[in-house]
Amino acid sequence: MKLLMNRIDKKFKLLKKSGKKALIIYITGGDPSIKVTIELLHKLVDAGADIIEIGVPFSDPMGDGIANQKAAARALKKNTSLKDIFSCVTTFRKKNNETPIVLFSYLNPVYHFGYNKFAEKCRISGVDGCLFVDMPYDEEIILQDHLYKKNIHVIYLVAPTTEKTRLNKICKKTKGFLYAVSSLGVTGERNNFDKGFNQYINTVKKACRFPVCVGFGISTPQMAKKAVKHSDGVIIGSAVVNRIEKYLKDKDTMI
């Protein structure tokens, strides 16, 4: 069966044609509520987001800094589940069938949900890609196969410590885009990139035939501009999540 072009592929093809770089925004699903998350998704698109990552709230987000940890805790306090996240995407798709959606999750919630069921719900609701923070590229082949059969891309992560041999293996399996972690550590706003950033991104770009986007720690327009000089896009998370937290009691200002 021939699969249709994924929305992620269409988006990067369009951006390349127009000479632009991708702006990818991350928010935590269910923070402060699923209803507000849906409003935020549409507003982010209006504000210029090319792709949106929705974080699946998890109790032990070991790859995340304080901003995303607190956001996940707020969402879990509202009993936000994977089922709610899928419902959120389904509702978003009623008005927007073009903007790519990537689920940003840890493996545990997906394992308990069921791999086949998860892949099918991704397809039905309109999810285009999935990034599993704690899943190495060479593990959980079953989950990857389920998603690929539904034309859903698995987005892989690489870091400054990724060895060249491993980088090449990851790039061979990459679809959609490759997520290049800007520096060592967890998510969260930083003031600058680590030494050797440009060389690191250039090495990744040479190894990967798909777009390479930079995330983790990008908190200012200046950092974003520096990131896209050597990459195909920038991923902003904590800087947006912190603004959501700042206006928790004033939804209209938050939106």
N, C-alpha and C positions, 0 to 999 in steps of 0.2 A: 504494500500500500504506500503510495507516494504521499508524504506529509507536506502540508502547506508551510510556507515560510513563517517562522515564528515572529511575533511582534518585535522582539528584541533585534532580530536580524533586519527587519524592515526599518526600524528606527535608526540603527547605525548606518544603514545604506543611505537613508535620507540625509542624515547629518553629514556624512562624507561628501555627498553630492553637493551640499550647500556650504561645505567648508567649515562646518561647526564642530564643536566638541560636546560631549554628553554631560548634562547636569543630572546626576542621580541623587535623589533625596531619600533618606531613611527616616521613618517614624515607627514607633512601637504600636502595633495594633491593640486597640482597646484603651489607649492612654489619651485622654482621661475616660473615654467610653467609646464603644463601637460606633455609636451615632455620630460623635464628634470626629472620629477617625475618617468616616466617609466624607464628611464636610471638608476635612483637611486634605484628603486625596484630591478632590476637585480643585480646591484652592491652590494646592501645590502645582497642579498642571497649569492653571491660569497664570501662576507666577513664573512659569518657565521650566518646570521640571520635565525632563525628557523621559526618565524612567523612575519608578518609585519602588523602593524596598520597604516591605512591611515586616517588622520584627514580630515573630511569634513569641509572646511572653513566656519566660521560663524561670523557674525558681533559682537556678544556679548558673547564671550567665557568665561563665569564667572568662570569656573573651571580651567582656564589656567593662567599660569604666563606670564611674559613679552615675553619670547622667542616664545611661541606658539601663543600669541596674535599678535605679529608682523608678524609671518609666515602666519597666517590667513588673516591679512590685505593685505599682499603682494599678496596672491592668489586671494583675492576678487578684488584687483585692476586690475587683469587680467581677471576678470569676470568668475572665475572658479565656476562651478555649480555642482550639484549632477550628472547631465547628463555627465559632463566631467569626473567626478570621475569614473563612471561606464565604460566609454569609455577607461579610463586609465587601469582599471582592465582587461577589455576584451582584450586589446592589450598585456598586461603582460602575460595573459593566453595562448597566441599563442606560447610562448616559454617556459613557466613554468606552468605546471598543477599540481604541487605538493605542493608548499609553501602556507600555509594557509594565507588568507588575512582577516583582521578584519577592518570594518569601525568604526571609532571613531567619533561620531557625537552628536550634540545637537538635541533635538527633533523637534524644529521649522522647519528646512529645510525638514525633513522627513514628517512632518504633511502636509506641503504645497505641497510636491511632491505626496502625496497619499500613504497610508499604503500598500494597496494591490499592487499597481504599484511598490512601493519601494521594496517589498519582491520579486516580480517577476524579477525585474531588478537585484537584488542581485543574484538570482539563475542563470539567463542567463549569467551574466558577470563573475561569478565565485567567488563571495564573500562567505566566510565561517562563519563569525560571525559579530555581530554588538554590539557596546557598546554605549549606550546613556547616556551621562554624567549627564543629568538633569532629567532622568526618574527613579523614585523610582520603586523597584521591584514589588510593588503591584498595580501599575497603568498602563494604556495603555495596557490592556489585549488583545485588538483587534490586535494591532501591533505585540505583542508577538506571538499570534496564527498564524498570517499570515506568520511570519518568521519560526516558528517551522514546519509548513506544507511544507515549502520549504527546510527543513533540514538545516536551518541556525540558529546557536546558538546565543542566547542573552547572552552577557557577563555582569555579574553583578559586582558592586563595593561594597566593605565593607571598613570600616575605623576603626581606633582605638576606636572611640566613638560608634561603632555599638554594641548595647546591645545583650546579648547572645540569648534571645528569637527571636529577629529579625534576628540575624545571622543564627540561625537554619532554619528559614523560607526561607531565601535567599538561603541557601545551598541546600534545597530541590528542588528549581527551577533551580539551576545552571546546565549548560551544557557547555562542552568545557573546560573552566577553570574559576576560580574565581579571580578577580582582587583585590588584597589587597593593598589599598592606604597606603603607608609607614608611612605617618605622616599627621597631620592636615594642611590645607591650600591649595594652588593651585599648579599646576605643576611648575617645575623649579629646577635648580641644587641646591643641598644642600651639606653641608660638612659632615653631619653625621645623623644617625637616632635618633629619639626621645627615651627617656628613656622608657624602657618596651617593646621595639620593639620585642625582641625574644619571650617574653611571649605572646604578641599579635598574632604573626604569628603562634605560636604553638597552640594557642586556635582556630584559624581559621582552621588550618590543621586538628585538631581533629573533627571539626564540618562538614567538607566538604569531600565528597567522590571523588571529582574531583580535578585535579591539582590546586594549589594555586600559583599565580605569583605576585610578588611585583613590584609596580611602584610608580611614583611621587618622584622626587628629587634625583634619583640615577645618580651620575655624574662621578664617578671614578671606576676603576677596583676593588679597595679595597672595596668600598661600594657594588658593585655587588657580590663579593665573599661572603661578610657577609650576603647579602640578600638570596643567594641560599643555605646557610648552613641550613636554616630552611624552605625553600620553594621549589617549583618545577621549578621556572623560574624567570627571571628578565626582567622588561620592561624599556627600555631606550628611552626617548623622547627628552627633551630639550637639552641634551648634543649633540645630533646629529643635531637638528634644529639650534642650535647656530653655528655649523660648516658650515651648508648650508648658513646661513646668512653671515658668515665671508668671504666666497668665491663666493659671488653673481656675482662678476665681472670677475671671473676666473672659468668658468664651468669645465674645464678639471681637475683643482686641486680639485674642489669640489667633482667631481665624484671619 
